[in-house]
Amino acid sequence: MSQPAVVKPQMAAIKTPAYAWVVLFAVYLATLAAPLNQMKVPPVMSILIKTFGLDYGSAGMLMSIFSIMGFVLAIPAGFIMGRFGIKATGLIAVGATVIGAGIGALSNDANLLFAGRFVEGIGMGLIMVAAPSAISLWFPAEKRGLPMGLWASSVGVGSIAALNLAPALAQAHSWRAVWWVGTGLAALAFVLFALLFRLPRQNELGGSASQTSAPEEGGKPAPVSLTKAMGNFSLWMIAITFGCFNLTVMAWNTFYPDFLETQRNFSPAYASFVTSLLMMIAIFSGPAGGYISDRIGSRKSVIIVPFIVLTVLFFLPFNITGWTIPALMILAGVVVGPVAPVCLAAVPEVMKSPQTIGIGLGVAAFCQNLGMFIGPALFGQLVEVTGFAMAGYLMVPICIAAIICTWLAKIR
């Protein structure tokens, strides 16, 4: 009984700076541009397959190539951020998304389309390190789960927007219209991030956020040993879990619209809408999971339990019909929503010093993007060889691996 009595007054005394929520908004919009552009391929995949003469393996690579620069830049992103600062890194990230989407919109052959996707991926690689670093800088550790969950919902919002708007845009105009809209929205995010984002002043931190935050730009932090920072066992267990999560969910989301359209006779718009239900629900379950994790004081349980359920769910999506399909996507949204924000909230907490948080988030982003790279390409090849149902079953061992890694991680 005495322990909660001690913790609660301490949490009550810690205040979040008011401007932290403005920063969260700016970071949210900057991040939103990446998944919005990333997920514009699945809803128009059947059109791209016909237009460019692609098979499922090549179509999967349109999603996978987006993540190449993500995992290449993920760990260097921590050093890029240390050299140029969070704001410059964020602007480079969103700027790359604008340029890549523009290249894709102008492409007349598959090679240029792939090149545009490659450049877009730079944005994901950098923003997924810069954004949680900014949140860690502004929000105290004891209150970080909720804002991390709110920020993580940007992935769902961007995916939902792409999945539901792309079919109508493509039908009314062409697939190029989808790429141009992505370009414009990323450009808007670039402007707003440039105007709204700033670092906290010393009097805004209140002595609490700085304990687990990244070092202030312009300061002179102690030298950081990359080898020592990356030798953190728990960090790698969390990062591998995060990678497995992105591999399995991205594989599912990439091909489900096409599966529903070709195997279940859904219209393109309805197939994309049903697929987006997962992300719609995750918008709410993500912040809720972060809040619950804060309240119960445990990251581990809020990762393991969803993965156990997700393991079971992978036996269903390519076998069920009728109303059970949208019901499954709603349940999946409840399950997967908390995983990303809780994984990312755990990373700063396992790092040995504030100066190594950027490296830790870089490792998490590396595994995230590696998972997103492997997932669609692997799943596409599995579909070609084994069919949709067996490809789904083969995601189960990956989920089990994530459960084991989370169990082994020394996190609360």
C-alpha positions in Angstrom: 0.0 0.0 0.0 2.8 2.4 0.7 4.4 2.2 -2.8 1.4 3.7 -4.7 1.2 6.4 -2.1 4.7 7.5 -2.9 4.4 7.3 -6.7 1.2 9.3 -7.1 2.3 12.5 -5.5 5.5 12.4 -7.6 3.5 12.0 -10.8 1.1 14.8 -9.7 4.0 17.2 -9.2 5.3 16.7 -12.7 3.8 19.1 -15.2 3.9 18.9 -19.0 4.8 22.2 -20.7 1.7 23.7 -22.4 3.6 24.1 -25.7 4.5 20.4 -25.7 1.0 19.8 -27.2 1.7 22.2 -30.0 5.0 20.4 -30.7 3.1 17.1 -30.6 0.7 18.5 -33.3 3.6 19.6 -35.5 5.4 16.3 -35.1 2.1 14.4 -35.7 1.6 16.2 -39.1 5.2 15.7 -40.1 4.9 11.9 -39.4 1.5 11.7 -41.0 3.0 12.5 -44.4 5.1 9.3 -44.4 2.4 6.6 -43.8 -0.1 8.5 -46.0 2.3 8.2 -48.9 3.5 4.7 -48.0 0.0 3.2 -48.0 -1.2 4.7 -51.3 0.0 1.6 -53.1 -2.4 -1.1 -51.7 -5.7 0.5 -52.7 -4.5 1.0 -56.3 -2.4 -2.1 -56.5 -4.6 -3.8 -59.1 -4.3 -0.7 -61.3 -0.5 -0.6 -60.9 -0.3 -4.3 -61.7 -2.1 -3.8 -65.0 -0.5 -0.5 -65.9 3.1 -1.6 -65.3 2.8 -5.3 -65.9 3.7 -6.4 -62.4 3.3 -9.7 -60.6 2.5 -10.0 -56.9 6.2 -10.2 -56.0 7.0 -7.0 -57.9 3.9 -5.3 -56.5 5.1 -6.2 -53.0 8.4 -4.6 -53.7 6.6 -1.3 -54.4 5.9 -1.4 -50.7 9.1 -2.9 -49.6 11.4 -0.5 -51.5 9.8 2.3 -49.5 11.5 1.0 -46.4 15.0 0.4 -47.8 16.3 3.9 -46.9 14.3 3.6 -43.7 16.5 0.8 -42.3 19.7 2.2 -44.0 19.3 5.6 -42.3 17.7 4.5 -39.1 20.8 4.2 -36.9 22.7 7.1 -38.7 19.6 9.1 -38.1 20.5 9.4 -34.4 23.8 11.0 -35.4 22.2 13.1 -38.1 19.8 14.4 -35.5 22.7 15.1 -33.1 24.6 17.0 -35.8 21.7 19.0 -37.4 19.1 18.9 -34.6 15.6 17.6 -34.4 14.0 20.4 -36.4 16.4 20.1 -39.4 16.1 16.3 -39.4 12.3 16.6 -39.4 12.4 19.0 -42.3 14.7 16.8 -44.3 12.4 13.9 -43.6 9.2 15.6 -44.9 11.1 17.2 -47.7 12.2 13.8 -49.0 8.6 12.6 -48.9 7.6 15.6 -51.0 10.3 15.0 -53.6 9.8 11.2 -53.8 6.0 11.5 -54.2 6.6 14.1 -57.0 9.0 11.8 -58.8 6.4 9.0 -58.6 3.6 11.2 -59.9 5.8 12.1 -63.0 6.9 8.5 -63.7 6.0 6.8 -67.0 7.7 3.5 -66.3 8.1 1.1 -63.4 11.7 2.0 -62.8 10.9 5.7 -62.1 8.0 4.7 -59.9 10.3 2.5 -57.9 12.8 5.3 -57.7 10.2 7.7 -56.2 9.2 5.1 -53.6 12.9 4.8 -52.7 13.2 8.5 -52.1 9.9 8.7 -50.1 11.3 6.1 -47.8 14.0 8.5 -46.6 11.3 10.4 -44.9 10.1 7.4 -42.9 13.6 6.5 -41.9 14.3 10.0 -40.4 11.0 11.0 -39.0 10.6 7.8 -37.0 13.7 8.7 -35.0 13.2 12.5 -34.9 9.5 12.4 -33.8 9.8 10.2 -30.7 13.0 12.0 -29.8 11.0 15.3 -29.8 8.3 13.7 -27.7 10.8 12.4 -25.2 12.3 15.9 -25.0 9.0 17.6 -24.2 7.1 15.1 -22.1 8.3 13.6 -18.8 8.8 9.9 -18.7 5.9 9.3 -16.3 3.5 10.9 -18.8 5.0 9.8 -22.1 2.8 6.8 -22.9 -0.3 8.9 -23.8 1.4 11.4 -26.2 3.5 8.6 -27.7 0.2 6.7 -28.3 -1.4 9.9 -29.8 1.6 10.4 -32.1 1.6 6.7 -33.2 -2.0 7.1 -34.3 -0.6 9.2 -37.2 0.4 6.0 -38.9 -3.2 4.8 -38.7 -4.7 8.1 -39.8 -2.3 8.4 -42.8 -3.1 4.8 -43.7 -6.8 5.3 -43.4 -6.7 8.4 -45.5 -4.7 6.7 -48.3 -6.8 3.5 -48.3 -10.2 5.3 -48.5 -9.3 8.3 -50.7 -7.1 6.6 -53.2 -9.7 4.4 -54.9 -12.0 7.4 -55.6 -9.2 9.6 -56.8 -7.9 6.9 -59.1 -11.3 6.2 -60.5 -12.2 9.9 -61.0 -8.8 10.8 -62.4 -5.9 8.3 -62.5 -3.4 6.7 -60.1 -1.2 9.8 -60.7 -3.8 11.9 -58.8 -3.2 9.8 -55.7 0.6 10.6 -55.9 0.0 14.3 -56.5 -2.4 14.6 -53.5 0.3 12.8 -51.4 2.9 15.3 -52.6 0.7 18.3 -51.7 -0.2 17.0 -48.2 3.5 16.3 -47.5 4.3 19.9 -48.6 1.7 21.3 -46.2 3.2 19.2 -43.3 6.6 20.6 -44.2 5.4 24.2 -43.9 3.6 23.7 -40.6 6.4 21.8 -39.0 8.8 24.6 -40.0 6.5 27.2 -38.4 5.5 25.4 -35.2 8.3 23.2 -34.0 10.9 24.5 -31.5 13.0 23.1 -28.7 11.9 23.6 -25.0 13.3 26.4 -23.0 15.1 25.4 -19.8 12.3 26.8 -17.6 9.7 24.6 -19.5 11.3 21.3 -18.7 10.8 21.6 -14.9 13.7 19.3 -14.3 11.6 16.2 -15.1 11.6 15.7 -18.9 15.3 16.2 -19.1 16.0 13.1 -17.1 15.2 10.8 -20.0 15.2 13.1 -22.9 17.7 13.7 -25.7 20.3 16.4 -25.1 19.5 19.9 -26.1 20.8 21.1 -29.5 23.7 23.4 -29.2 24.8 21.8 -25.9 28.0 19.7 -25.4 26.9 16.2 -24.3 29.4 13.7 -23.1 30.9 11.5 -25.9 28.6 8.6 -26.7 30.0 5.1 -27.4 28.0 3.7 -30.3 29.2 0.1 -29.6 28.2 0.4 -25.9 24.9 1.9 -26.6 24.0 -0.6 -29.3 25.2 -3.5 -27.0 22.0 -3.1 -24.9 20.3 -6.5 -24.9 16.9 -5.2 -23.9 17.0 -2.5 -26.7 17.5 -5.2 -29.3 14.7 -7.4 -27.9 12.3 -4.5 -28.1 13.5 -3.5 -31.5 13.2 -7.0 -32.9 9.7 -7.2 -31.5 8.9 -3.9 -33.2 10.3 -5.2 -36.4 8.2 -8.4 -36.2 5.1 -6.3 -35.6 5.7 -4.1 -38.7 6.6 -7.1 -40.8 3.3 -9.0 -40.1 0.9 -6.1 -40.1 2.4 -4.5 -43.2 2.2 -7.8 -45.0 -1.4 -8.2 -44.1 -2.4 -4.6 -45.0 -0.5 -4.5 -48.3 -2.3 -7.5 -49.9 -5.7 -7.5 -48.1 -7.4 -5.0 -50.4 -6.4 -7.0 -53.5 -7.4 -10.2 -51.8 -10.8 -8.9 -50.9 -11.3 -7.5 -54.4 -10.1 -10.6 -56.4 -11.1 -13.4 -54.0 -14.1 -12.1 -52.2 -15.5 -9.9 -55.0 -15.5 -6.7 -52.9 -15.5 -3.4 -54.9 -12.1 -1.6 -54.8 -13.5 1.1 -52.5 -15.1 -1.3 -50.1 -12.1 -3.6 -50.0 -9.9 -0.6 -49.0 -12.4 0.6 -46.5 -12.6 -2.8 -44.8 -8.8 -3.0 -44.7 -8.7 0.5 -43.1 -10.9 -0.6 -40.2 -7.8 -2.0 -38.5 -6.1 1.4 -38.6 -9.3 3.2 -37.7 -9.7 1.3 -34.5 -5.9 1.5 -33.8 -6.2 5.3 -33.7 -8.1 4.9 -30.4 -6.6 1.7 -29.1 -3.0 3.0 -29.5 -3.4 6.0 -27.1 -5.5 3.9 -24.8 -2.8 1.2 -24.7 -0.2 3.9 -23.9 -2.4 5.3 -21.1 -3.0 1.8 -19.7 0.7 1.1 -19.8 1.4 4.3 -17.9 -1.3 3.5 -15.3 -0.4 -0.1 -14.6 3.4 0.7 -14.8 4.1 -2.1 -17.3 5.2 -2.0 -20.9 5.8 -5.7 -21.2 2.3 -7.0 -20.6 0.8 -4.4 -23.1 3.0 -5.8 -25.8 2.8 -9.5 -25.1 -1.0 -9.8 -24.7 -1.7 -8.2 -28.1 0.9 -10.4 -29.8 -0.7 -13.5 -28.3 -4.1 -12.5 -29.8 -2.5 -11.5 -33.1 -0.9 -14.9 -33.4 -4.4 -16.5 -33.3 -5.8 -14.0 -35.7 -3.4 -14.9 -38.5 -5.3 -18.2 -38.9 -8.4 -16.3 -40.0 -8.1 -13.4 -42.5 -7.8 -15.4 -45.7 -10.3 -18.0 -44.8 -13.4 -16.1 -43.5 -16.2 -14.5 -45.6 -19.1 -12.1 -45.2 -19.6 -10.0 -42.1 -16.8 -11.8 -40.2 -14.2 -10.0 -42.4 -14.9 -6.4 -41.1 -15.5 -7.9 -37.6 -12.0 -9.4 -37.7 -10.4 -6.1 -38.9 -12.1 -4.3 -36.0 -10.8 -6.8 -33.5 -7.3 -6.6 -35.0 -7.4 -2.9 -34.7 -8.1 -3.2 -30.9 -5.2 -5.7 -30.6 -2.4 -4.1 -32.6 -3.0 -0.4 -31.7 -1.0 -0.4 -28.4 2.1 -2.3 -29.7 3.9 0.5 -31.5 3.5 3.3 -29.0 4.4 1.1 -26.0 7.5 -0.3 -27.8 8.7 3.2 -28.6 7.9 4.4 -25.1 10.0 1.5 -23.7 13.1 2.4 -25.7 14.2 5.6 -23.9 13.6 3.8 -20.6 16.1 1.0 -21.3 18.9 3.3 -22.5 21.7 4.0 -20.1 21.9 7.8 -20.6 19.9 10.6 -22.3 22.6 10.9 -24.9 22.0 7.4 -26.2 18.2 7.7 -26.6 18.6 8.8 -30.3 20.7 5.7 -30.9 18.2 3.5 -29.2 15.3 5.0 -31.3 17.5 4.5 -34.4 17.9 0.8 -33.6 14.1 0.6 -33.2 13.5 2.4 -36.5 16.1 0.1 -38.2 14.1 -3.0 -37.2 10.8 -1.3 -37.9 11.8 -0.5 -41.5 13.5 -3.8 -42.0 10.3 -5.4 -41.0 8.3 -3.2 -43.4 10.8 -4.1 -46.1 10.7 -7.8 -45.6 7.0 -8.1 -44.9 5.3 -7.1 -48.3 8.1 -8.6 -50.5 8.1 -11.9 -48.5 4.3 -12.1 -48.3 4.0 -11.5 -52.1 6.4 -14.3 -52.9 4.6 -16.6 -50.4 1.3 -15.8 -52.1 2.7 -16.7 -55.5 4.0 -20.1 -54.2 1.5 -21.1 -51.5 -1.6 -19.0 -51.8 -3.0 -16.4 -49.4 -4.1 -18.7 -46.6 -0.8 -20.4 -46.1 1.0 -17.1 -46.4 -1.1 -15.9 -43.5 -0.2 -19.1 -41.4 3.5 -18.4 -42.0 3.2 -15.1 -40.1 2.4 -17.0 -36.9 6.1 -18.0 -36.1 7.1 -14.4 -36.5 4.5 -13.4 -33.9 5.7 -16.1 -31.5 9.3 -14.8 -32.0 8.1 -11.3 -30.9 6.5 -12.7 -27.8 9.7 -14.4 -26.8 11.8 -11.3 -27.4 9.5 -9.2 -25.3 9.6 -11.7 -22.5 13.4 -11.6 -22.5 13.6 -7.8 -22.5 14.3 -6.2 -19.1 11.5 -3.7 -19.3 8.9 -2.9 -16.7 
